[in-house]
């Protein structure tokens, strides 16, 4: 049998640990009494609340909007009263505004939303629908989808990729969506192809999700769409690595996928596009994985955006006393947090509750110059050099830090337990501010 497609530079094989939730069907979670909607959940121009304390809002009503081009609205998943607008500290150590809504349980919707749409739409109408629905990249990046699907006119995109690799350990969100929303995802892919006039679509699925691959392949009847089984290898789901695995095209340093004719979207994003176009439904809920030995009932849940982590914990049976770590996202690229009242956002792909049995904390030691971090880096960087430069704030030697995709492979393989990735990420933030200041 021929080798499965993959990227060629670097990569690692962490323990998958998907068995905890991969066979758990998606369970719908009702909205709780209190909803905490983060105002800014995307990359781009910041939003401002369009409601004030005391206002009554309807389900699917936009409650935060922005004036910039690169922006994405936020909608309420419930009807109810705005109790307050306050700041919360998020896992990325950034404070952000949160709109607190008390759910009245009536679920009164904005007229015309969540109903079957009929008739053809134009390309311009399509982008407006996606924009008004508040759809962003739901794999973690959070870039507004209407911008990504509509690149500059001088960029001739001929390939659309749906990222279903889901290479992070524990996470099974995409896998369950492929199995349970097969027809919707395929129809979403067709909508994108029709509206963008792209002729070819690849759906990349790692081989540890063979059941999902088989189901997608058996139900696909569109010759423009090809379902590809990929080698299980981290970080296969990183955009540049996935593009190479499927097309053998290389995204140049400091360039974007559309520079080589490719557009990439996550599985959940494509499903959200389908919902918006077919049912005039804004993005007010998402599927996420709840896993780890610390959670009593590992699950995949369809949750309203804005519910608290504590609500999710309660829905999944609570956490054990052995729980030591809470992570928003996957264990490789996710962010740890301590406050269970933080809200689920559009980019929350998973919530992990880990114990000492799953996380080994070792004392950081000196670098032994083994070179393993260099061999593991999928971007061909020298993580040790970048960490040292970052720690010293030696900005003249930090230009390569911007090419780091923050996958954490370097830290994973380091025999000295050096916190390479976290140091590089902090250095990246410092260097970006340094560049903006004009050096």
matplotlib code that plots the C-alpha trace (Angstrom):
import matplotlib.pyplot as plt

x = [0.0, 1.3, 2.4, -0.2, 0.4, 2.0, 4.5, 8.2, 10.0, 9.9, 6.8, 6.2, 3.9, 2.4, 0.1, -3.3, -5.5, -8.6, -10.2, -11.8, -14.3, -14.0, -17.0, -19.2, -21.9, -22.5, -24.9, -26.8, -26.4, -29.2, -28.2, -27.8, -29.4, -26.3, -24.5, -21.1, -20.4, -16.9, -17.0, -13.8, -13.5, -11.7, -8.5, -9.0, -10.5, -12.0, -15.8, -17.9, -21.1, -24.3, -26.4, -26.4, -27.3, -31.0, -31.7, -33.7, -32.1, -33.5, -31.9, -29.6, -29.4, -26.1, -24.8, -21.3, -20.1, -17.0, -16.3, -13.3, -13.1, -11.5, -14.2, -16.9, -20.2, -21.1, -24.7, -26.7, -27.7, -30.7, -33.3, -33.0, -31.8, -28.3, -27.3, -23.8, -20.8, -17.6, -14.0, -12.6, -9.1, -8.8, -6.3, -4.1, -3.6, -5.5, -8.5, -11.6, -15.1, -17.9, -21.6, -23.6, -27.1, -29.7, -31.5, -35.3, -35.9, -38.3, -35.9, -37.6, -35.7, -34.9, -37.5, -36.4, -33.6, -33.3, -35.7, -35.1, -33.9, -35.0, -33.8, -30.4, -28.0, -25.3, -21.6, -21.9, -25.0, -23.0, -20.2, -22.6, -24.5, -21.2, -20.2, -23.5, -23.5, -20.3, -18.4, -14.7, -12.1, -13.2, -10.0, -8.4, -7.1, -10.4, -9.9, -13.1, -14.3, -15.7, -12.3, -10.5, -12.9, -12.6, -8.9, -7.5, -8.4, -4.9, -4.8, -6.0, -7.2, -7.9, -7.9, -10.2, -9.0, -11.2, -8.9, -10.2, -6.8, -7.5, -4.0, -4.1, -4.3, -7.6, -9.7, -12.4, -14.7, -14.0, -14.2, -17.7, -18.8, -17.6, -19.6, -22.8, -23.0, -21.6, -24.2, -24.1, -20.3, -20.3, -23.1, -21.1, -18.1, -20.3, -21.6, -18.1, -17.0, -20.0, -19.7, -15.9, -15.8, -12.9, -12.8, -11.2, -11.7, -9.7, -10.9, -7.8, -8.5, -5.8, -5.8, -6.8, -10.2, -10.8, -14.5, -15.1, -13.0, -15.0, -18.3, -17.4, -16.1, -19.1, -21.5, -19.6, -21.1, -19.4, -16.4, -14.9, -14.5, -11.8, -11.5, -7.9, -6.6, -3.5, -0.7, -1.3, 1.4, 1.5, 1.1, -0.6, -3.4, -1.2, -2.2, 1.1, 1.8, -1.6, -1.4, 1.9, 0.6, -2.4, -1.0, 2.8, 2.6, 4.9, 3.7, 6.7, 7.9, 5.8, 3.2, -0.3, -2.1, -3.9, -0.4, -0.1, -3.8, -5.2, -7.9, -8.2, -11.1, -11.9, -14.6, -16.7, -16.4, -17.8, -20.7, -21.3, -21.3, -23.9, -26.1, -25.9, -26.7, -29.3, -31.1, -30.1, -28.5, -25.7, -22.9, -24.2, -23.1, -20.3, -19.2, -16.3, -14.6, -14.6, -12.0, -9.2, -9.1, -10.3, -13.7, -16.2, -18.0, -15.7, -18.0, -18.5, -21.1, -22.9, -22.8, -24.2, -21.4, -21.2, -21.9, -19.3, -16.7, -18.4, -21.7, -19.8, -18.3, -21.7, -23.2, -20.4, -20.8, -18.3, -14.5, -12.6, -10.5, -7.4, -7.9, -4.8, -4.9, -7.6, -6.8, -8.7, -8.0, -5.6, -2.6, -0.1, -1.3, -4.1, -3.9, -4.2, -6.6, -7.8, -11.2, -14.1, -16.4, -14.6, -17.0, -16.9, -16.1, -16.3, -12.7, -13.1, -12.4, -12.0, -11.8, -9.4, -9.3, -6.0, -4.5, -1.0, -1.3, -1.5, 1.0, 4.5, 6.2, 9.9, 12.5, 13.9, 17.6, 20.4, 20.4, 22.6, 22.8, 21.2, 19.4, 16.1, 14.1, 15.6, 14.7, 11.1, 10.4, 8.0, 9.2, 12.9, 13.7, 16.3, 14.1, 17.1, 18.6, 15.2, 14.5, 17.9, 17.4, 13.9, 15.0, 17.7, 15.4, 18.1, 15.8, 18.5, 18.6, 14.8, 13.4, 12.8, 10.6, 7.7, 7.8, 7.1, 3.6, 3.5, 2.9, 5.0, 6.9, 10.2, 9.2, 7.7, 10.9, 13.3, 15.2, 16.0, 12.4, 13.1, 10.1, 11.1, 7.7, 6.4, 9.6, 9.4, 5.7, 6.5, 9.5, 7.2, 4.9, 7.8, 9.3, 6.0, 5.7, 9.3, 8.6, 5.5, 7.5, 9.8, 12.7]
y = [0.0, 3.4, 5.7, 8.2, 11.8, 14.0, 16.9, 16.0, 18.4, 17.6, 16.5, 14.2, 11.4, 12.2, 9.7, 10.3, 9.7, 10.1, 6.9, 8.8, 10.6, 9.4, 7.0, 9.5, 10.9, 14.6, 15.7, 19.0, 21.2, 23.7, 27.3, 28.0, 30.8, 33.1, 33.7, 35.3, 36.5, 37.6, 40.7, 40.0, 36.4, 36.9, 38.1, 41.6, 45.0, 45.0, 45.0, 47.2, 46.1, 47.3, 46.7, 48.3, 47.2, 46.7, 46.0, 42.9, 40.8, 38.1, 34.9, 35.4, 39.1, 40.7, 42.2, 43.3, 44.7, 46.4, 49.1, 47.5, 45.3, 42.4, 41.9, 39.4, 40.0, 38.3, 37.0, 36.0, 32.3, 33.2, 35.8, 37.7, 40.8, 42.3, 42.4, 43.9, 44.4, 43.6, 42.6, 39.1, 37.7, 35.1, 32.2, 34.3, 36.7, 39.4, 41.2, 41.4, 42.8, 40.3, 40.8, 39.1, 38.1, 36.5, 33.9, 34.2, 30.7, 32.0, 31.5, 34.3, 34.6, 37.4, 37.2, 35.2, 33.4, 29.6, 28.9, 27.1, 29.5, 29.1, 30.6, 31.2, 33.7, 35.7, 35.7, 39.1, 37.9, 34.8, 36.9, 39.2, 36.2, 34.7, 38.1, 38.8, 35.3, 36.1, 33.0, 32.8, 30.1, 27.6, 25.5, 28.0, 30.9, 32.9, 34.8, 36.2, 33.7, 36.2, 37.7, 34.3, 33.1, 36.3, 36.9, 39.8, 39.7, 39.1, 35.8, 33.0, 30.4, 27.0, 24.7, 24.6, 22.5, 21.4, 20.7, 17.6, 16.3, 17.0, 16.1, 17.4, 14.6, 14.2, 16.3, 14.4, 17.3, 17.1, 13.4, 13.3, 16.1, 14.2, 11.2, 12.9, 15.9, 14.2, 15.5, 19.1, 19.3, 18.0, 20.4, 23.2, 22.4, 22.5, 25.9, 27.3, 25.8, 27.3, 30.7, 31.0, 29.3, 27.0, 23.8, 21.4, 20.6, 18.3, 17.1, 15.9, 13.3, 11.5, 7.7, 7.4, 8.5, 5.8, 5.4, 9.1, 8.9, 5.9, 7.6, 10.9, 9.0, 6.8, 9.8, 12.2, 12.3, 15.5, 14.9, 18.2, 17.0, 14.4, 12.8, 12.1, 9.9, 11.4, 9.9, 10.4, 12.9, 16.1, 18.9, 17.6, 20.1, 23.1, 25.1, 25.1, 21.4, 20.3, 22.2, 20.5, 17.1, 17.4, 19.5, 19.4, 23.2, 25.2, 28.3, 30.7, 32.2, 35.2, 34.4, 33.2, 30.2, 32.3, 33.3, 29.8, 29.5, 27.7, 28.5, 26.4, 26.2, 24.0, 21.3, 23.3, 26.5, 24.7, 23.4, 27.0, 28.2, 25.6, 26.7, 30.3, 29.9, 27.2, 28.3, 31.9, 30.8, 32.9, 31.3, 30.9, 27.4, 25.0, 21.4, 20.9, 17.9, 17.7, 15.1, 14.1, 11.7, 14.6, 14.9, 12.2, 11.9, 12.6, 13.9, 15.7, 18.4, 21.0, 24.0, 27.5, 30.1, 32.0, 29.3, 29.0, 26.3, 25.5, 24.8, 22.4, 20.7, 20.2, 18.9, 16.3, 15.0, 17.2, 16.8, 14.6, 15.8, 14.6, 17.3, 19.5, 21.2, 22.9, 23.6, 25.5, 23.7, 20.7, 19.8, 20.9, 24.4, 25.1, 27.5, 26.6, 28.5, 28.5, 30.3, 27.9, 30.9, 31.7, 31.4, 29.1, 31.1, 30.4, 29.0, 26.7, 23.3, 21.5, 21.7, 19.3, 18.4, 16.6, 14.8, 14.1, 10.7, 12.6, 15.5, 15.0, 18.1, 17.9, 20.4, 22.5, 21.7, 23.1, 22.4, 19.4, 20.5, 17.3, 18.9, 17.1, 20.3, 21.3, 17.9, 18.1, 21.6, 21.5, 25.0, 24.1, 26.6, 26.4, 26.6, 26.7, 29.7, 31.4, 30.7, 32.1, 35.2, 35.7, 35.4, 38.0, 40.2, 40.1, 41.5, 41.6, 37.8, 37.1, 37.6, 33.9, 33.9, 35.1, 31.9, 29.8, 28.2, 27.6, 23.8, 22.9, 20.0, 21.4, 21.3, 17.8, 16.2, 18.1, 15.7, 18.6, 19.6, 23.1, 25.4, 26.2, 26.8, 29.1, 31.2, 31.5, 32.5, 35.2, 36.3, 36.4, 38.8, 41.0, 41.1, 42.0, 45.0, 45.9, 45.8, 48.0, 50.5, 50.8, 49.0]
z = [0.0, -0.9, 1.9, 3.1, 2.2, 4.8, 5.1, 5.0, 7.3, 11.1, 13.0, 15.9, 17.1, 20.5, 22.2, 20.6, 23.6, 21.4, 22.8, 25.7, 23.5, 19.8, 20.2, 22.0, 19.8, 19.9, 22.7, 22.5, 25.5, 26.4, 27.1, 30.8, 32.8, 32.3, 29.0, 28.9, 25.3, 24.6, 22.5, 20.5, 19.4, 16.1, 14.6, 13.2, 14.0, 17.5, 18.1, 20.3, 22.0, 20.2, 23.3, 26.7, 30.2, 30.6, 26.9, 25.9, 23.2, 20.9, 19.9, 16.9, 17.4, 16.8, 20.1, 19.0, 15.7, 14.3, 11.7, 10.1, 7.0, 8.9, 11.5, 12.6, 14.5, 17.7, 18.2, 21.2, 21.4, 23.7, 24.3, 27.5, 29.3, 29.3, 32.9, 32.6, 30.3, 32.1, 31.6, 32.1, 31.8, 29.1, 28.7, 26.5, 29.4, 27.6, 29.2, 27.1, 27.3, 28.0, 27.5, 30.3, 29.3, 31.6, 29.6, 29.8, 28.5, 25.8, 22.9, 20.9, 17.6, 15.2, 12.5, 9.5, 11.2, 11.5, 8.7, 5.4, 2.7, -0.9, -4.2, -5.7, -4.3, -6.0, -5.1, -3.4, -1.4, -0.3, 1.2, 2.9, 4.4, 5.8, 7.1, 8.8, 10.3, 12.2, 10.9, 11.6, 11.4, 14.1, 14.1, 16.5, 14.3, 14.3, 11.0, 9.5, 6.9, 4.4, 4.1, 3.7, 1.0, -0.9, -1.5, -3.6, -7.2, -8.3, -6.4, -8.6, -6.2, -7.7, -4.7, -1.6, 1.3, 4.2, 7.2, 8.9, 10.1, 13.8, 14.7, 18.3, 21.0, 22.8, 20.3, 18.5, 17.4, 13.7, 13.7, 15.2, 12.9, 9.8, 11.0, 12.1, 9.7, 6.6, 4.2, 5.6, 5.3, 1.8, 0.9, 2.5, 0.4, -2.7, -1.7, -1.3, -4.7, -6.4, -4.9, -5.3, -8.7, -7.4, -9.4, -6.8, -3.2, -1.0, 2.4, 4.4, 7.1, 9.2, 9.0, 12.7, 11.6, 9.0, 9.8, 9.1, 5.9, 4.6, 5.4, 3.7, 0.6, 0.3, 0.5, -1.8, -5.2, -6.5, -8.8, -7.7, -4.1, -3.3, 0.2, 1.1, 3.8, 5.4, 7.6, 11.3, 12.2, 14.3, 13.2, 10.1, 10.6, 10.5, 7.4, 5.5, 6.4, 5.3, 2.0, 1.2, 2.1, -0.2, -3.1, -2.8, -3.0, -0.7, 1.0, 0.9, 4.2, 5.2, 2.5, 2.8, 1.2, -1.4, -2.7, -4.1, -5.1, -2.0, 0.5, 3.7, 6.1, 9.1, 9.2, 11.7, 9.6, 6.5, 8.6, 9.8, 6.2, 5.3, 8.3, 7.3, 3.6, 3.9, 7.1, 7.8, 11.0, 12.6, 14.5, 18.0, 18.8, 18.2, 18.7, 21.2, 22.8, 26.6, 27.6, 29.9, 32.9, 35.1, 33.6, 34.6, 31.3, 28.3, 25.6, 22.3, 22.9, 20.8, 23.1, 22.9, 22.5, 25.7, 28.3, 31.0, 31.4, 34.7, 32.8, 30.6, 33.6, 35.2, 31.9, 31.7, 35.3, 37.0, 37.5, 39.8, 42.8, 40.9, 38.2, 38.2, 34.8, 32.7, 29.1, 26.4, 23.2, 22.7, 24.9, 22.3, 21.3, 23.9, 26.7, 30.4, 32.6, 36.2, 36.1, 35.3, 34.7, 31.4, 28.5, 25.5, 22.4, 18.6, 18.7, 21.6, 19.9, 23.2, 27.0, 28.7, 32.3, 33.0, 36.0, 37.1, 35.3, 32.0, 32.5, 33.6, 35.1, 35.0, 36.1, 33.2, 32.6, 30.5, 26.7, 25.8, 22.1, 20.9, 18.0, 18.5, 18.5, 15.1, 13.7, 15.1, 13.9, 10.9, 9.8, 9.8, 12.6, 15.4, 18.5, 21.0, 19.2, 19.1, 22.8, 23.8, 21.6, 23.0, 26.6, 25.9, 23.8, 21.2, 18.5, 15.8, 15.8, 16.2, 12.7, 12.2, 15.3, 13.2, 11.2, 14.2, 14.0, 17.8, 17.5, 20.6, 18.8, 20.1, 23.7, 23.3, 22.2, 24.4, 26.8, 29.0, 29.4, 28.3, 27.8, 24.2, 22.8, 25.5, 25.5, 21.7, 21.8, 24.3, 22.2, 19.2, 21.0, 22.1, 18.7, 17.0, 19.3, 18.6, 14.9, 15.3, 17.2, 14.1, 15.7]

ax = plt.figure().add_subplot(projection="3d")
ax.plot(x, y, z, "-o")
ax.set_aspect("equal")
plt.show()
